[in-house]
Amino acid sequence: MTKFTKVVAVIFGLITAATAQADWTMNMRKGATDISHDIFDLHMIVLWVCVAIGVLVFGVMIWSMIYHRKSRGYEASDFHESTLVEIVWTVIPAVILILLAIPAGKMLIDIEDSSNSDMTVKVTGYQWKWEYEYPEEGISFFSNLAASSREAAGLKAGVNPATVDHYLLEVDNPLVLPVGKKVRFLLTSNDVNHAWWTPDLAIKKDAIPGFINDMWATINEPGIYRGQCAELCGRDHGFMPVVVVAKTQEDYDAWVAEQKGAAAAKAEEADKEWSKEELMTKGEEVYNTSCASCHLQTGEGIPGVFPSLIGSPLTIGDSIDEHIDVVLNGKSGTAMQAFGNQLDDAELAAVITYERNAWGNNADGDDKQIVQPSMIKAKR
């Protein structure tokens, strides 16, 4: 076997190994939509064009270095320029780019064409959660990082993140969609720039305050498809996953009915009188989901960034009206969000009650520190 043959064999082996590795973990996923399949196919075409160019260029270079080296008696040619070479290495790349631009341009047009959609979902980014609204169905809810991931991220009770399924990629309320329907997404943000990214659906679009972007997808098969916020949106950017559950039309219709029933049940909760134990139990759950990312599970906050709720003038004594107002409407000039449109009356009453009674804030057990949903309703 000649030296040149050995070199070619090594290069071929490296290319083969790289291809096998790409098929295993390094390559793009085909995804679950026709567009994602088309993108994958175009990606593979471009990849193999690049491979062919690389093999040709480096092959010529290696051949020249081996067989035309000085030690074999060759002398380098001495010339100033070659019009033919200039034309060749300008025209050939230009032709290749044009041939690739034609399918790529068509692909971009298809990606942006959200017309003739079967349904609409509005997606709103918050620090650090997503709100999903179904205008035709009258359904809306927030999707937060799952408690299992949040506890592991906070090292609660020594929870090891490696033992948590889909760590940082699981949510409490996933987006549910029917298969075979063209879904138009309207994307915006309530605070800072976010980006809704779900690789298997070939969707990635910025969510910008004051603007509405749109995108679309038609999911071919039932399944669970995961993504993340792809914009650096703050300290908990990595705790803002996207989970899409695709169901058959029959299962989707059943889910819609279930959501409407749950909304009716929540409306009834706002009119009932809650015990302190019920408020504290629900309040801890709401706090860990919506408040702990800033004020921590211990209520200690982050000095200089997010205030402590332990012994705070806002969470003790006669400040209950002010406390309700701040949680409902936020606080101008600070990072404190308005939760009036994020939580219902029962959830707001529960979390405020929890903040006023947890961590020793109500050491004497004063029943006046309990907030009922009716008090929230009166403040709206």
Helices and strands as residue ranges (DSSP letters): H 3-21, I 22-26, H 34-67, G 70-72, H 83-112, E 119-126, E 129-134, E 139-143, H 147-153, G 156-158, G 161-163, E 175-178, E 182-189, E 194-198, G 199-201, E 203-207, E 213-218, E 223-229, G 237-239, E 241-247, H 249-269, H 276-290, H 292-295, H 320-329, H 345-357, G 358-360, G 367-369, H 373-379
